Amino acid sequence: MHRFIFLFPALLASPALAEGYDRPIPQAQSATAELWYALACLALVVAMVAVQRLVSRR
């Protein structure tokens, strides 16, 4: 009887019930997203310069 308990979930997870894979379509990047990306890049460069100056003083 206990053997059938483990067989039941295997029957429910049948690959025949699965949907096919649909590849995601890449979307264009908005101007707002490009602006925030540029600001994040500048902030990263500023932070790296600050760390370099802090480390070089020691």
C-alpha positions as a Markdown table, in Angstrom:
| # | Residue | x | y | z |
|---|---|---|---|---|
| 1 | Met | 0.0 | 0.0 | 0.0 |
| 2 | His | 2.8 | 2.4 | 0.9 |
| 3 | Arg | 4.4 | 1.8 | -2.5 |
| 4 | Phe | 1.5 | 3.3 | -4.3 |
| 5 | Ile | 1.7 | 6.5 | -2.2 |
| 6 | Phe | 5.0 | 7.4 | -3.9 |
| 7 | Leu | 3.7 | 6.4 | -7.3 |
| 8 | Phe | 0.7 | 8.8 | -7.2 |
| 9 | Pro | 2.7 | 12.1 | -7.3 |
| 10 | Ala | 4.8 | 10.7 | -10.2 |
| 11 | Leu | 1.7 | 10.1 | -12.2 |
| 12 | Leu | 0.5 | 13.7 | -11.5 |
| 13 | Ala | 3.8 | 15.2 | -12.7 |
| 14 | Ser | 3.4 | 13.9 | -16.2 |
| 15 | Pro | 5.4 | 15.7 | -18.9 |
| 16 | Ala | 2.4 | 15.5 | -21.2 |
| 17 | Leu | 0.6 | 18.1 | -19.1 |
| 18 | Ala | 3.6 | 20.6 | -19.4 |
| 19 | Glu | 3.4 | 23.5 | -21.8 |
| 20 | Gly | 6.1 | 24.1 | -24.4 |
| 21 | Tyr | 8.9 | 26.6 | -23.7 |
| 22 | Asp | 8.3 | 30.1 | -25.2 |
| 23 | Arg | 11.4 | 32.1 | -25.6 |
| 24 | Pro | 11.2 | 35.6 | -24.1 |
| 25 | Ile | 11.1 | 38.5 | -26.5 |
| 26 | Pro | 13.7 | 41.2 | -25.7 |
| 27 | Gln | 12.1 | 44.6 | -25.1 |
| 28 | Ala | 13.6 | 47.9 | -26.0 |
| 29 | Gln | 15.1 | 49.9 | -23.2 |
| 30 | Ser | 13.3 | 53.1 | -22.3 |
| 31 | Ala | 15.0 | 56.5 | -22.0 |
| 32 | Thr | 14.3 | 56.5 | -18.3 |
| 33 | Ala | 16.0 | 53.2 | -17.8 |
| 34 | Glu | 19.0 | 54.4 | -19.8 |
| 35 | Leu | 19.2 | 57.6 | -17.6 |
| 36 | Trp | 19.1 | 55.6 | -14.4 |
| 37 | Tyr | 21.8 | 53.2 | -15.8 |
| 38 | Ala | 24.0 | 56.1 | -16.6 |
| 39 | Leu | 23.6 | 57.6 | -13.2 |
| 40 | Ala | 24.4 | 54.2 | -11.6 |
| 41 | Cys | 27.5 | 53.9 | -13.7 |
| 42 | Leu | 28.7 | 57.4 | -12.7 |
| 43 | Ala | 28.0 | 56.6 | -9.0 |
| 44 | Leu | 30.0 | 53.4 | -9.3 |
| 45 | Val | 32.9 | 55.3 | -10.8 |
| 46 | Val | 32.8 | 57.9 | -8.1 |
| 47 | Ala | 32.7 | 55.3 | -5.4 |
| 48 | Met | 35.6 | 53.5 | -6.9 |
| 49 | Val | 37.7 | 56.7 | -7.1 |
| 50 | Ala | 36.8 | 57.4 | -3.4 |
| 51 | Val | 37.9 | 53.9 | -2.4 |
| 52 | Gln | 41.1 | 54.3 | -4.3 |
| 53 | Arg | 41.9 | 57.6 | -2.7 |
| 54 | Leu | 41.1 | 56.2 | 0.8 |
| 55 | Val | 43.3 | 53.2 | 0.3 |
| 56 | Ser | 46.2 | 55.1 | -1.2 |
| 57 | Arg | 46.4 | 57.4 | 1.9 |
| 58 | Arg | 47.2 | 54.5 | 4.2 |
